[in-house]
Amino acid sequence: MTDATTPRRRPEELRSHQWYGTDGLRSFSHRARTRQLGYLPEEHLGKPVIAILNTWSDINPCHVHLRDRAQAVKRGVWQAGGFPLEFPVATLSETFQKPTPMLYRNLLAMETEELLRSYPVDGAVLMGGCDKSTPALLMGAASVDLPTVFVPAGPMLPGHWRGETLGSGTDMWKYWDDKRAGLIGDCEMTELESGLARSPGHCMTMGTASTLTAAAEALGVTVPGASSIPAVDSGHDRMAAAAGLRIVEQVHKGRTLRQILTQEAFEDAVTTVLGLGGSTNAVIHLIAMARRAGARLTLDDFDRIARTVPVLANVRPGGQTYLMEDFHFAGGLPGFLSRVTDLLHLDRPTVSHDTLREQLAGAAVHNDDVIRPRGNPVAAEGGVAVLRGNLCPDGAVIKHIAAEPHLLKHTGPAVVFDDYRTMQRTINDPALNITADSVLVLRNAGPKGGPGMPEYGMLPIPDHLLKQGVRDMVRISDARMSGTSYGACVLHVAPESYVGGPLALVRTGDEITLDVAARTLHLHVDDAELERRRAAWTPPPARYERGYGALYNDQITQADTGCDFEFLACSGHVPDPYAG
């Protein structure tokens, strides 16, 4: 909160002044229209104008409480001497939006950027949390570079069913496989429908949502401890109000988002994601966010850092036991970071402190089984490995801590599916002769081929193998998978098959070797044969002929560079609008 030691910006120094503070006709009109909204001059003139970008929607269960939380943010802004204005922006509901919200991440980023640039605002509070909303909001805001604070939506309460604690997503996959294996029936599944997701908030496992909100906190754009507060906890309301106080202070300090989103901050976010055993989706999103902020991350950075940081968060699905509420009360992200301070850049600023070192002072862990000490990690190395080889020359990733160990070095024959619908229809066909040693390959599911790179990567195991007790197989695709998923799933194969990447050339029966320790993925087909297959390959037609989809198809980059739009990821000056 601003106090006597915080310098206050004079009205004429505020960005909003050019809309409100001059003597011209336009400023007169802006003031008159603000009176039309019902505001007195003393409520807003000369004060920092704060945009609250709210992804609330009736069809987004992860964000359904954010309409109320926006009121808490406004309360904090008013108390700090600012003027809050709430803006509705696109909601990206992981549950309902098809073919995937990833198709629309860049659309929300564009909306965020242009809204903040075109309106009379001095700072922004971003409200999101469901998977793609966090990177989208931060990507757009980084491109504008105003003072910014992020408010995470928070995890939902743990699920419960017949004495078991359920993790959203993770237990959905588990019990669906049990149903397919004949172990449970329709009555049990009906009960699970009512027990899996019990409150507003995003997934309470260490899925993509929790991973990326933790990354946002590690980057320094939230108030301390914000990312793990349960959505329905009263502490979440207090956190939202604190964010409102904080953003006004950031405006007066002139601390913009890019001053927070430094190269060092992104490296610390990578360390955090890997040490949490977080979602593979964070690889794509952090690379995209870094490019927008003028920093640089590559797959090699993830693999380099993964070899230095242990997994300390015993949170499902990478861990075995706990959920996000347990993580929060064990110390949350401040407690986790306090155990890896030697791996962090402690002298960089955050929205709450001049240095991360100050922010972590006094942070502690209260349960050593939830947030493990360095001497007793969940895994010795970070939870994501980057693979290279003739099947993925530009890289692929695997969340190896969520796979059965015996599959981390495996050779088997490929069973190839050209699209997800065909796979769904034929996966149980006995004629495919799928065994536990087979390598399931899905193609045409990448950024262009999906379209939008859907979360198809956790391919289903055939029913007959489930009934034999098989619960994991090597699966390879150019798709993503949910951060709540698990298994020996090789993802983000780049370049994707739809644009002629090597995955397009694989045929059923080809031998493929996965070797996580060696970081390799190899197709055992000689170069001459691959060239013959390439010569016979025909590029598929574009998915879209018009509209946003056509823009997406024309501009989207591959997974290894963040799946951003080329015209948004490039450097270049965009002027503020003339408001007079």
C-alpha positions in Angstrom: 0.0 0.0 0.0 1.2 3.5 -0.7 2.5 5.4 2.3 4.6 8.4 3.2 7.7 6.7 1.9 6.2 6.0 -1.5 6.5 8.9 -4.0 3.2 9.8 -5.5 2.8 10.7 -9.2 1.5 14.1 -10.0 -1.8 14.0 -12.0 -0.1 15.2 -15.1 2.4 12.3 -14.9 -0.3 9.7 -15.1 -1.0 8.1 -18.5 -4.8 8.7 -18.0 -4.1 12.5 -17.8 -4.1 12.7 -21.6 -7.7 11.5 -21.6 -8.9 13.5 -18.6 -6.6 16.4 -17.8 -6.2 18.6 -20.8 -8.3 21.6 -21.9 -9.4 20.3 -25.2 -12.8 19.1 -26.5 -11.9 15.4 -26.1 -11.0 15.7 -22.4 -14.3 17.6 -21.9 -16.1 14.7 -23.6 -14.2 12.1 -21.5 -15.1 13.9 -18.3 -18.7 14.3 -19.3 -19.1 10.6 -20.2 -17.5 9.7 -16.8 -20.2 11.8 -15.1 -22.7 9.8 -17.2 -21.3 6.7 -15.6 -22.2 8.2 -12.2 -18.8 9.2 -10.9 -17.9 12.5 -9.2 -14.8 14.4 -10.4 -13.1 13.9 -7.0 -13.5 10.1 -7.3 -11.2 9.8 -10.3 -9.6 13.0 -11.5 -5.9 13.0 -10.8 -6.0 9.5 -9.4 -4.4 6.3 -11.0 -7.0 4.6 -13.2 -6.7 0.9 -12.7 -8.2 -1.6 -15.2 -9.4 -4.8 -13.7 -9.5 -7.4 -16.5 -11.9 -10.1 -15.4 -12.2 -13.5 -17.1 -15.4 -14.3 -15.1 -18.0 -16.3 -17.0 -21.1 -18.4 -16.2 -19.6 -21.2 -18.2 -16.1 -21.2 -16.6 -16.3 -23.0 -13.2 -12.7 -22.1 -12.6 -13.5 -18.4 -12.6 -17.2 -18.3 -11.6 -16.2 -16.6 -8.3 -14.2 -13.9 -9.9 -17.1 -11.5 -10.2 -17.1 -11.3 -6.4 -13.3 -11.1 -6.2 -13.3 -8.1 -8.5 -15.2 -6.2 -5.8 -12.4 -7.0 -3.4 -9.8 -5.7 -5.9 -11.8 -2.5 -6.3 -12.0 -2.1 -2.5 -8.2 -2.3 -2.3 -7.8 0.2 -5.2 -10.2 2.7 -3.6 -8.4 2.4 -0.3 -5.0 3.1 -1.9 -6.3 6.2 -3.6 -6.9 4.8 -7.1 -9.9 4.6 -9.4 -10.9 1.0 -10.5 -12.7 0.1 -13.7 -13.7 -3.5 -14.4 -13.4 -4.8 -18.0 -14.8 -8.1 -19.0 -12.5 -10.1 -21.3 -12.7 -13.4 -23.0 -13.0 -16.4 -20.7 -11.0 -19.6 -21.7 -12.9 -22.4 -20.0 -10.7 -25.5 -20.2 -13.7 -27.7 -19.6 -16.1 -26.5 -22.3 -14.3 -24.6 -25.0 -13.6 -26.7 -28.2 -11.6 -27.8 -29.9 -9.3 -26.3 -27.2 -8.8 -23.0 -25.4 -5.2 -23.1 -26.7 -6.6 -22.1 -30.0 -7.8 -18.9 -28.4 -4.9 -18.1 -26.0 -3.5 -15.6 -28.4 -6.9 -14.1 -29.0 -7.2 -13.2 -25.3 -3.6 -12.0 -25.4 -4.5 -9.7 -28.3 -7.7 -8.4 -26.5 -5.7 -7.8 -23.3 -3.0 -5.8 -25.2 -5.3 -3.7 -27.2 -7.7 -3.0 -24.4 -5.0 -1.8 -22.1 -3.4 0.3 -24.8 -6.6 2.0 -26.0 -8.2 3.0 -22.8 -7.3 5.6 -20.2 -5.6 3.3 -17.7 -2.4 3.7 -15.6 -2.2 0.1 -14.3 -3.8 -3.2 -14.6 -5.0 -6.1 -12.3 -5.4 -9.3 -14.3 -7.8 -11.9 -13.0 -7.5 -15.5 -14.2 -6.2 -18.9 -13.5 -7.7 -21.6 -15.7 -4.9 -23.0 -17.8 -4.6 -20.6 -20.8 -5.9 -17.5 -19.1 -2.7 -16.9 -17.0 -0.3 -16.8 -20.0 -2.7 -15.0 -22.2 -3.3 -12.2 -19.8 0.4 -11.8 -19.0 1.5 -12.0 -22.7 -0.9 -9.2 -23.6 0.0 -7.1 -20.6 3.7 -7.6 -21.2 3.3 -6.2 -24.7 1.8 -3.0 -23.3 4.1 -2.8 -20.3 2.0 -0.9 -17.7 2.3 -1.6 -14.0 0.5 -4.9 -13.5 -0.6 -7.3 -10.7 -2.0 -10.7 -11.3 -4.8 -12.2 -9.2 -4.9 -16.1 -9.4 -8.3 -17.7 -9.4 -7.2 -20.3 -6.8 -7.7 -24.0 -6.6 -11.0 -25.6 -5.9 -11.6 -27.7 -2.7 -10.4 -31.3 -2.7 -12.9 -33.9 -4.1 -14.3 -36.7 -2.0 -15.9 -40.1 -2.9 -16.5 -43.0 -0.6 -13.7 -42.1 1.8 -11.2 -41.2 -0.9 -9.7 -37.8 -1.6 -10.0 -37.0 -5.3 -7.9 -34.8 -7.5 -9.7 -33.2 -10.4 -8.5 -34.5 -13.8 -6.1 -37.0 -12.3 -8.7 -39.1 -10.7 -11.1 -38.6 -13.6 -8.6 -40.4 -15.9 -8.0 -43.1 -13.3 -11.6 -44.0 -12.6 -12.5 -43.7 -16.3 -9.9 -46.4 -17.0 -11.3 -48.4 -14.1 -14.7 -48.2 -15.7 -13.4 -49.3 -19.1 -11.6 -52.2 -17.3 -14.9 -53.3 -15.8 -13.8 -52.5 -12.2 -16.6 -50.0 -11.5 -19.9 -49.3 -13.0 -22.4 -46.5 -13.9 -23.6 -46.0 -10.3 -20.0 -45.3 -9.1 -19.4 -42.9 -12.0 -22.6 -41.0 -11.2 -21.4 -40.5 -7.6 -18.0 -39.4 -8.9 -19.6 -36.7 -11.1 -20.8 -35.0 -7.9 -17.7 -35.6 -5.9 -14.8 -34.7 -8.2 -15.2 -30.9 -8.4 -16.9 -29.5 -5.3 -16.4 -25.7 -5.5 -15.4 -22.8 -7.7 -11.7 -22.7 -8.6 -9.3 -24.4 -11.0 -7.9 -27.9 -10.7 -6.5 -28.6 -7.2 -3.8 -31.0 -8.5 -0.5 -29.6 -9.8 -2.1 -29.4 -13.2 -1.5 -26.6 -15.7 -3.6 -24.1 -13.8 -1.7 -24.5 -10.5 1.6 -24.7 -12.3 1.1 -21.5 -14.2 -0.3 -19.5 -11.3 2.7 -20.7 -9.3 4.9 -19.6 -12.1 3.2 -16.2 -12.0 4.0 -15.9 -8.3 7.6 -17.0 -8.9 7.9 -14.3 -11.7 6.9 -11.8 -9.0 3.6 -10.5 -10.4 1.3 -11.7 -7.6 1.3 -10.8 -3.9 3.2 -13.4 -1.9 1.5 -16.7 -1.4 -1.4 -15.9 -3.7 -1.2 -18.8 -6.1 -2.2 -21.6 -3.7 -5.0 -20.0 -1.7 -8.1 -22.0 -2.2 -10.7 -20.2 -4.3 -13.4 -20.2 -1.6 -11.1 -19.4 1.4 -11.6 -16.0 2.9 -7.9 -15.5 2.5 -8.6 -15.4 -1.3 -10.8 -12.3 -0.8 -8.1 -10.6 1.3 -5.5 -11.4 -1.3 -7.6 -9.8 -4.0 -7.9 -6.6 -1.9 -4.2 -6.7 -1.3 -3.6 -6.8 -5.0 -5.8 -3.7 -5.4 -3.6 -1.9 -2.9 -0.5 -3.1 -4.5 -1.3 -2.0 -8.1 -1.7 1.6 -7.0 1.7 1.5 -5.4 3.2 0.1 -8.5 1.7 3.0 -10.6 3.2 5.6 -8.2 6.5 3.8 -8.3 6.5 3.6 -12.1 7.3 -0.1 -11.9 6.1 -1.6 -15.1 5.5 -5.3 -15.9 8.7 -5.7 -18.0 10.7 -4.4 -15.0 9.4 -7.5 -13.2 9.5 -10.0 -16.1 13.2 -10.1 -16.5 15.4 -12.9 -17.9 16.3 -13.9 -14.3 12.6 -14.0 -13.3 11.8 -16.4 -16.2 14.7 -18.6 -15.2 13.3 -18.7 -11.6 9.9 -19.5 -13.0 11.4 -22.5 -14.9 13.1 -23.6 -11.7 9.8 -23.4 -9.9 7.8 -25.3 -12.5 10.4 -28.1 -12.6 10.8 -28.3 -8.8 7.0 -28.5 -8.4 6.8 -31.4 -10.8 4.5 -29.1 -12.8 2.7 -29.4 -16.1 4.4 -29.8 -19.4 2.2 -27.1 -20.8 4.2 -24.5 -18.9 7.1 -25.1 -21.3 5.1 -23.7 -24.2 3.6 -20.9 -22.2 6.7 -19.6 -20.5 8.6 -19.5 -23.7 5.8 -17.4 -25.3 5.6 -15.1 -22.2 9.3 -14.6 -22.2 9.4 -13.5 -25.9 6.6 -11.0 -25.2 8.6 -9.6 -22.3 11.8 -9.3 -24.3 13.5 -12.2 -22.5 14.5 -15.5 -24.1 13.8 -19.0 -23.1 14.4 -22.2 -25.1 13.8 -25.9 -24.6 17.5 -26.2 -23.8 17.0 -23.8 -20.8 14.4 -26.2 -19.4 16.6 -29.2 -19.8 19.6 -27.4 -18.3 17.7 -26.2 -15.3 15.9 -29.6 -14.8 19.3 -31.2 -14.1 19.9 -28.8 -11.2 16.6 -28.7 -9.3 14.9 -31.6 -7.5 11.2 -32.1 -7.3 10.1 -31.2 -3.8 6.3 -30.9 -4.1 4.6 -34.1 -3.2 1.5 -33.0 -5.0 -0.5 -35.1 -7.5 0.0 -36.1 -10.3 3.8 -35.9 -10.1 3.7 -36.6 -6.4 1.8 -39.4 -4.8 -0.3 -37.9 -2.1 -1.3 -34.3 -1.6 -3.4 -31.6 -3.3 -3.1 -27.8 -3.5 -4.9 -27.0 -0.3 -2.3 -29.2 1.5 0.5 -27.4 -0.3 -0.9 -24.0 0.7 -1.1 -24.8 4.4 2.4 -26.5 4.2 3.8 -23.1 3.3 2.7 -22.5 -0.3 5.1 -21.2 -2.9 7.0 -19.0 -0.4 7.8 -22.1 1.6 8.8 -24.0 -1.5 11.0 -21.3 -2.7 12.7 -21.0 0.7 14.1 -24.5 0.0 15.7 -23.6 -3.3 17.0 -20.1 -2.7 20.5 -21.1 -3.9 18.9 -21.8 -7.3 17.1 -18.4 -7.5 18.0 -14.9 -8.5 17.2 -13.2 -5.2 18.0 -9.6 -6.0 15.3 -9.0 -8.7 12.2 -7.0 -7.9 8.6 -8.2 -7.4 5.4 -6.3 -7.2 5.5 -6.5 -3.4 9.2 -6.0 -2.6 12.3 -4.5 -4.0 13.9 -7.9 -4.0 12.8 -11.5 -4.0 15.2 -11.9 -1.1 13.1 -9.6 1.0 9.9 -11.3 -0.1 11.1 -14.7 1.1 12.4 -13.5 4.4 10.5 -15.5 7.1 9.1 -18.0 4.6 8.9 -21.5 6.1 7.6 -25.0 5.4 5.2 -26.5 7.9 4.9 -30.1 6.6 8.0 -31.8 5.3 6.0 -34.5 3.5 4.1 -32.0 1.4 7.1 -29.8 0.5 10.0 -32.1 0.9 13.5 -31.1 2.2 16.3 -31.3 -0.4 17.6 -34.4 1.2 14.4 -36.3 0.6 13.0 -35.2 -2.8 10.1 -36.7 -4.7 12.6 -36.9 -7.6 16.3 -36.0 -7.9 15.8 -34.0 -11.1 13.1 -31.6 -12.4 9.9 -33.2 -13.5 10.1 -32.5 -17.2 12.7 -33.8 -19.7 13.4 -32.4 -23.1 14.0 -35.0 -25.8 15.8 -34.8 -29.2 16.2 -37.2 -32.0 15.3 -37.9 -35.6 11.6 -38.1 -34.7 11.7 -34.6 -33.0 14.6 -32.5 -34.4 13.2 -29.4 -32.8 12.4 -31.1 -29.5 9.7 -32.9 -27.5 8.9 -33.1 -23.8 7.9 -35.8 -21.3 6.8 -35.5 -17.7 8.9 -38.5 -16.7 8.1 -38.4 -13.0 4.4 -39.2 -13.9 5.4 -42.3 -15.9 6.0 -45.9 -14.9 9.7 -46.2 -14.5 10.1 -49.3 -16.6 8.9 -47.3 -19.7 11.5 -44.6 -19.4 13.8 -46.7 -21.6 11.7 -48.6 -24.1 11.7 -49.8 -27.7 8.6 -51.0 -29.4 6.6 -51.1 -32.6 4.6 -48.1 -33.6 0.8 -48.2 -34.0 -0.1 -45.0 -35.9 -3.3 -43.0 -35.8 -3.7 -40.2 -38.3 -6.2 -38.2 -36.2 -7.9 -38.3 -32.8 -11.3 -39.3 -34.0 -9.9 -42.3 -35.9 -8.0 -43.3 -32.7 -11.1 -43.1 -30.6 -13.0 -45.3 -33.1 -10.4 -47.9 -33.6 -8.2 -48.1 -30.4 -10.0 -51.3 -29.4 -9.8 -53.0 -32.8 -8.2 -56.4 -32.3 -6.8 -56.2 -35.8 -4.3 -53.6 -34.6 -2.6 -56.2 -32.4 -1.7 -53.6 -29.8 0.3 -55.0 -26.9 1.8 -53.4 -23.8 5.0 -53.1 -25.7 3.4 -51.1 -28.6 4.2 -47.4 -29.0 1.0 -45.5 -29.7 1.5 -42.6 -32.1 -1.0 -39.8 -32.8 -0.3 -37.2 -35.4 -2.1 -34.2 -36.9 -2.8 -32.9 -33.4 -0.2 -30.1 -33.2 -0.7 -26.3 -33.4 -2.0 -26.3 -37.0 -3.1 -29.9 -37.2 -5.2 -30.1 -34.0 -6.2 -27.3 -34.7 -4.8 -25.5 -31.6 -2.8 -28.4 -30.2 -5.5 -30.0 -28.1 -4.8 -32.1 -25.0 -5.0 -35.4 -26.8 -1.5 -36.6 -25.8 -2.6 -39.0 -23.0 -3.9 -41.5 -25.6 -6.3 -44.1 -24.1 -4.9 -47.6 -23.4 -7.0 -50.3 -25.2 -9.7 -51.9 -23.0 -8.2 -55.4 -23.3 -4.9 -54.2 -21.8 -6.7 -52.3 -19.0 -8.4 -55.5 -18.1 -5.0 -57.2 -17.9 -3.8 -54.5 -15.5 -1.8 -52.4 -17.9 -2.0 -48.7 -16.8 0.8 -47.1 -18.8 2.2 -47.3 -22.3 4.6 -45.2 -24.3 2.6 -42.7 -26.3 3.9 -40.1 -28.7 2.2 -37.2 -30.3 2.5 -33.6 -31.5 -0.4 -32.8 -29.1 -0.3 -31.5 -25.5 -1.8 -33.3 -22.5 -3.6 -32.0 -19.4 -1.3 -31.1 -16.6 -3.5 -33.3 -14.5 -2.7 -36.3 -16.7 0.0 -38.9 -16.2 1.9 -41.6 -18.1 4.8 -42.2 -20.4 3.5 -39.6 -22.9 5.9 -37.9 -25.2 4.4 -34.5 -26.2 4.9 -31.4 -28.3 6.9 -33.2 -31.0 8.3 -30.5 -33.2 7.9 -29.8 -36.0 4.4 -31.2 -36.0 3.3 -33.8 -38.5 0.8 -31.4 -40.2 3.6 -29.3 -41.6 5.7 -32.3 -42.6 7.6 -33.0 -39.5 9.1 -36.5 -39.1 6.1 -37.7 -37.2 4.2 -37.6 -40.5 6.5 -40.3 -41.9 6.1 -42.9 -39.2 4.3 -46.1 -40.3 2.7 -48.8 -38.1 5.3 -51.4 -37.3 8.3 -49.0 -37.3 10.5 -49.5 -34.2 10.8 -46.4 -31.9 13.1 -46.0 -28.9 12.4 -43.7 -26.0 15.4 -43.1 -23.7 14.7 -40.5 -21.1 18.1 -40.7 -19.4 19.8 -40.1 -22.7 17.1 -37.5 -23.6 16.5 -39.2 -27.0 13.6 -40.2 -29.2 14.6 -42.3 -32.2 12.8 -43.7 -35.1 14.6 -46.8 -36.4 14.1 -46.1 -40.1 17.1 -45.2 -42.3 17.5 -41.8 -43.9 17.0 -43.1 -47.4 13.7 -44.6 -46.6 12.6 -41.5 -44.7 13.4 -39.4 -47.8 11.3 -41.7 -50.0 8.4 -41.4 -47.6 8.9 -37.6 -47.5 8.7 -37.4 -51.3 5.4 -39.2 -51.3 3.9 -37.1 -48.5 1.2 -34.6 -49.5 0.6 -31.5 -47.3 -3.0 -31.5 -45.9 -5.3 -28.6 -46.7 -5.6 -25.7 -44.3 -8.1 -26.3 -41.5 -9.7 -22.9 -42.0 -10.6 -20.8 -45.0 -11.6 -17.6 -43.2 -12.0 -15.8 -39.9 -9.8 -16.1 -36.8 -8.9 -19.7 -37.7 -7.3 -18.5 -40.9 -5.3 -15.9 -39.1 -4.3 -18.5 -36.6 -3.2 -21.0 -39.3 -1.2 -18.3 -41.0 0.6 -16.9 -38.0 1.0 -19.7 -35.4 4.5 -20.8 -34.5 5.5 -24.3 -33.4 5.6 -25.7 -29.9 9.3 -25.1 -29.3 8.9 -21.4 -29.8 5.7 -21.0 -27.8 2.8 -21.2 -30.2 2.5 -17.5 -30.4 1.6 -15.5 -33.5 4.6 -14.3 -35.5 3.3 -10.7 -35.7 2.8 -10.6 -32.0 6.0 -12.3 -30.9 8.3 -10.1 -33.0 9.9 -6.9 -31.6 8.7 -3.5 -32.7 7.3 -0.3 -31.4 3.6 0.3 -31.0 2.7 3.9 -30.0 0.1 4.9 -27.4 -3.0 6.3 -29.0 -3.4 10.0 -29.3 -6.3 10.9 -26.9 -6.7 14.6 -27.6 
